[in-house]
Amino acid sequence: MKKSLLSLALVAIFGLTATASTPKEDEKKQVNVSASTVTWKGYKVTGEHNGTIKLKSGFLEMNGKKLTGGEFVVDMTTISCSDLEPGQGKEKLEGHLKSGDFFGVENHPTSKLVFTSVKPMNDTSYTVTGDLTIKGITSPVTLVVSMFENKATATIKVDRTKFDIKYGSGSFFDNLGDKAIYDEFDLVVDLAL
């Protein structure tokens, strides 16, 4: 009788341990938005600017340890410039980026990225295609996402002109000289899960 109870206890303990360590299928991992960062970098003929923007919400879809999808909402009202100091053009640039010349945050306070295709490159990295919506316009983008336990990183190159952001673009305006702003900007995303 004692051996039977001991055997049952061991089976229960090992059974629970095996169940607890088995990855869940089709799990949505919520992103910790306050611990995650989105850094942007824009380029012009005479230099570059960089800054941050905050996530409003987001999740990654997982099947076991494999990435299968994701969706993110960005708070466009939080665009900030990191390379300029207050009183040295910081406020002016941030105001311009929030204006209708660029992201028009008064009418479009959020942007959204929805993964549409996820293809593994190796055990931890994926090529992701997604629908990016900025200023109410949706266009496909491709990015690389790398997973590390409770963290993920992504890099995205965005062509702003696909979202009707043409201010200072040499693709649409002639004779801009050194006032030209390149069409593509970079986003580097560090997610805490």
VEXLONU-705341 format. One record per residue (C-alpha): residue in one letter; chain; x, y, z. Coordinates in Angstrom, 1 decimal. Example, Ala and Ser with C-alpha at 12.3 -4.5 7.8 and 13.67 -1.06 7.14 Angstrom:
<nodes>
NODE  logu  zapa      xx      yy      zz
NODE     A     A    12.3    -4.5     7.8
NODE     S     A    13.7    -1.1     7.1
</nodes>
This chain:
<nodes>
NODE  logu  zapa      xx      yy      zz
NODE     M     A     0.0     0.0     0.0
NODE     K     A     2.8     2.4     0.9
NODE     K     A     4.6     1.6    -2.3
NODE     S     A     1.4     2.3    -4.3
NODE     L     A     1.0     5.6    -2.7
NODE     L     A     4.6     6.5    -3.2
NODE     S     A     4.4     5.5    -6.8
NODE     L     A     1.2     7.6    -7.3
NODE     A     A     2.9    10.6    -5.7
NODE     L     A     6.0    10.3    -7.9
NODE     V     A     3.8     9.9   -11.1
NODE     A     A     1.8    13.0   -10.1
NODE     I     A     5.0    15.1    -9.4
NODE     F     A     6.7    14.1   -12.6
NODE     G     A     3.5    14.4   -14.6
NODE     L     A     3.0    18.0   -13.3
NODE     T     A     6.6    18.9   -14.0
NODE     A     A     6.4    17.6   -17.6
NODE     T     A     3.1    19.4   -18.1
NODE     A     A     4.5    22.7   -16.7
NODE     S     A     7.5    22.7   -19.0
NODE     T     A     5.6    21.8   -22.2
NODE     P     A     5.3    25.0   -24.3
NODE     K     A     1.8    26.1   -25.0
NODE     E     A     0.5    26.0   -28.5
NODE     D     A    -0.9    29.1   -30.1
NODE     E     A    -0.1    31.4   -27.2
NODE     K     A    -0.3    35.2   -27.4
NODE     K     A     2.6    36.7   -25.5
NODE     Q     A     1.8    40.2   -24.5
NODE     V     A     4.5    42.8   -24.9
NODE     N     A     5.5    44.8   -21.8
NODE     V     A     5.2    48.2   -23.5
NODE     S     A     6.8    50.1   -20.6
NODE     A     A     9.9    48.0   -20.8
NODE     S     A    10.1    47.9   -24.6
NODE     T     A    11.7    50.5   -26.9
NODE     V     A    11.3    51.7   -30.4
NODE     T     A    14.1    53.8   -31.8
NODE     W     A    13.9    55.7   -35.1
NODE     K     A    16.6    57.2   -37.3
NODE     G     A    15.9    59.5   -40.3
NODE     Y     A    18.4    60.7   -42.8
NODE     K     A    19.0    63.9   -44.8
NODE     V     A    21.7    65.1   -47.1
NODE     T     A    23.4    67.0   -44.3
NODE     G     A    23.1    64.4   -41.6
NODE     E     A    20.6    62.5   -39.6
NODE     H     A    18.2    62.6   -36.6
NODE     N     A    17.2    59.9   -34.2
NODE     G     A    14.8    59.5   -31.3
NODE     T     A    12.2    57.2   -29.8
NODE     I     A     8.5    56.4   -30.0
NODE     K     A     6.4    54.4   -27.6
NODE     L     A     4.4    51.3   -28.1
NODE     K     A     0.7    51.5   -27.0
NODE     S     A     0.1    47.7   -27.2
NODE     G     A     1.4    44.5   -28.8
NODE     F     A     1.7    40.8   -28.7
NODE     L     A     3.6    38.0   -30.4
NODE     E     A     1.8    34.8   -31.4
NODE     M     A     3.8    31.7   -30.5
NODE     N     A     3.3    28.0   -31.3
NODE     G     A     5.6    26.4   -28.7
NODE     K     A     8.9    28.3   -29.1
NODE     K     A     8.2    29.3   -32.8
NODE     L     A     7.0    32.7   -33.8
NODE     T     A     3.8    32.6   -35.9
NODE     G     A     2.4    36.1   -35.8
NODE     G     A     2.1    39.4   -34.1
NODE     E     A     0.4    42.8   -33.9
NODE     F     A     1.6    46.1   -32.6
NODE     V     A     0.1    49.6   -32.1
NODE     V     A     2.4    52.6   -31.8
NODE     D     A     1.5    55.8   -30.0
NODE     M     A     2.5    58.4   -32.7
NODE     T     A     1.9    61.3   -30.2
NODE     T     A     5.1    60.2   -28.3
NODE     I     A     7.5    60.9   -31.2
NODE     S     A    10.6    62.4   -29.6
NODE     C     A    14.0    63.5   -30.8
NODE     S     A    17.1    62.2   -28.9
NODE     D     A    19.9    63.9   -30.7
NODE     L     A    18.8    67.6   -30.1
NODE     E     A    18.6    69.4   -26.7
NODE     P     A    15.7    71.5   -25.6
NODE     G     A    16.1    75.0   -26.9
NODE     Q     A    18.4    73.8   -29.7
NODE     G     A    15.7    72.7   -32.2
NODE     K     A    14.3    69.6   -30.3
NODE     E     A    10.8    71.1   -29.9
NODE     K     A    10.7    72.4   -33.5
NODE     L     A    11.7    69.1   -35.0
NODE     E     A     9.3    67.1   -32.8
NODE     G     A     6.5    69.5   -33.7
NODE     H     A     7.3    69.2   -37.4
NODE     L     A     7.3    65.4   -37.2
NODE     K     A     3.9    65.4   -35.6
NODE     S     A     2.5    67.9   -38.1
NODE     G     A     0.7    67.1   -41.4
NODE     D     A     4.0    67.4   -43.3
NODE     F     A     5.0    64.1   -41.7
NODE     F     A     2.9    61.9   -39.4
NODE     G     A    -0.2    64.1   -38.8
NODE     V     A    -0.7    62.8   -35.3
NODE     E     A    -3.7    65.0   -34.6
NODE     N     A    -5.7    63.0   -37.1
NODE     H     A    -3.7    59.8   -36.9
NODE     P     A    -2.6    59.3   -33.3
NODE     T     A    -1.6    55.6   -33.8
NODE     S     A     0.1    53.4   -36.3
NODE     K     A    -0.2    49.6   -36.6
NODE     L     A     1.8    46.7   -37.7
NODE     V     A     0.1    43.3   -38.3
NODE     F     A     2.3    40.3   -39.2
NODE     T     A     0.9    38.5   -42.4
NODE     S     A     3.7    35.9   -43.0
NODE     V     A     6.4    34.5   -40.7
NODE     K     A     9.2    32.4   -42.2
NODE     P     A    12.0    30.9   -40.0
NODE     M     A    15.6    31.8   -40.9
NODE     N     A    17.1    29.6   -38.1
NODE     D     A    16.1    28.6   -34.6
NODE     T     A    15.8    32.2   -33.3
NODE     S     A    15.4    34.5   -36.3
NODE     Y     A    12.5    35.0   -38.7
NODE     T     A    11.7    36.9   -41.9
NODE     V     A     8.4    38.6   -41.3
NODE     T     A     6.1    40.3   -43.8
NODE     G     A     3.5    42.6   -42.3
NODE     D     A     1.0    45.3   -43.1
NODE     L     A     2.1    48.6   -41.7
NODE     T     A    -0.5    51.4   -41.4
NODE     I     A     0.6    55.0   -41.0
NODE     K     A    -1.7    58.0   -41.6
NODE     G     A    -4.5    55.6   -42.4
NODE     I     A    -2.5    54.1   -45.3
NODE     T     A    -1.5    50.4   -45.3
NODE     S     A     1.5    49.1   -47.1
NODE     P     A     3.5    45.9   -46.8
NODE     V     A     6.9    45.9   -45.1
NODE     T     A     9.5    43.2   -44.5
NODE     L     A    11.5    42.9   -41.3
NODE     V     A    13.8    40.5   -39.4
NODE     V     A    12.7    39.4   -35.9
NODE     S     A    15.0    37.7   -33.5
NODE     M     A    13.8    35.9   -30.4
NODE     F     A    15.8    35.5   -27.1
NODE     E     A    13.8    33.9   -24.2
NODE     N     A    11.7    36.9   -23.0
NODE     K     A    13.0    39.4   -25.5
NODE     A     A    12.7    40.0   -29.2
NODE     T     A    14.3    42.5   -31.5
NODE     A     A    13.3    43.7   -34.9
NODE     T     A    14.7    46.0   -37.5
NODE     I     A    12.5    47.7   -40.2
NODE     K     A    13.4    50.0   -43.1
NODE     V     A    10.3    52.1   -44.0
NODE     D     A     9.8    54.1   -47.2
NODE     R     A     7.8    57.1   -45.8
NODE     T     A     6.5    58.1   -49.3
NODE     K     A     4.3    54.9   -49.4
NODE     F     A     2.4    56.6   -46.6
NODE     D     A     2.0    59.9   -48.3
NODE     I     A     4.8    61.5   -46.4
NODE     K     A     6.6    63.4   -49.1
NODE     Y     A     7.9    66.5   -47.4
NODE     G     A    11.5    67.2   -48.5
NODE     S     A    11.6    64.1   -50.7
NODE     G     A    13.9    64.2   -53.7
NODE     S     A    11.6    61.7   -55.3
NODE     F     A     8.9    64.3   -55.6
NODE     F     A    10.5    67.7   -55.4
NODE     D     A    13.3    69.1   -57.6
NODE     N     A    16.1    71.5   -56.5
NODE     L     A    16.0    70.6   -52.8
NODE     G     A    19.8    70.6   -52.6
NODE     D     A    21.1    70.0   -49.1
NODE     K     A    17.5    70.3   -47.7
NODE     A     A    16.5    66.9   -49.2
NODE     I     A    15.4    64.2   -46.7
NODE     Y     A    15.8    60.6   -47.7
NODE     D     A    12.6    58.6   -48.3
NODE     E     A    13.6    55.7   -46.0
NODE     F     A    13.9    55.7   -42.2
NODE     D     A    14.9    52.9   -39.9
NODE     L     A    13.2    51.5   -36.8
NODE     V     A    14.9    49.3   -34.3
NODE     V     A    12.5    47.6   -31.9
NODE     D     A    13.5    45.9   -28.6
NODE     L     A    10.5    44.1   -27.1
NODE     A     A    10.2    42.8   -23.5
NODE     L     A     7.8    39.9   -23.2
</nodes>
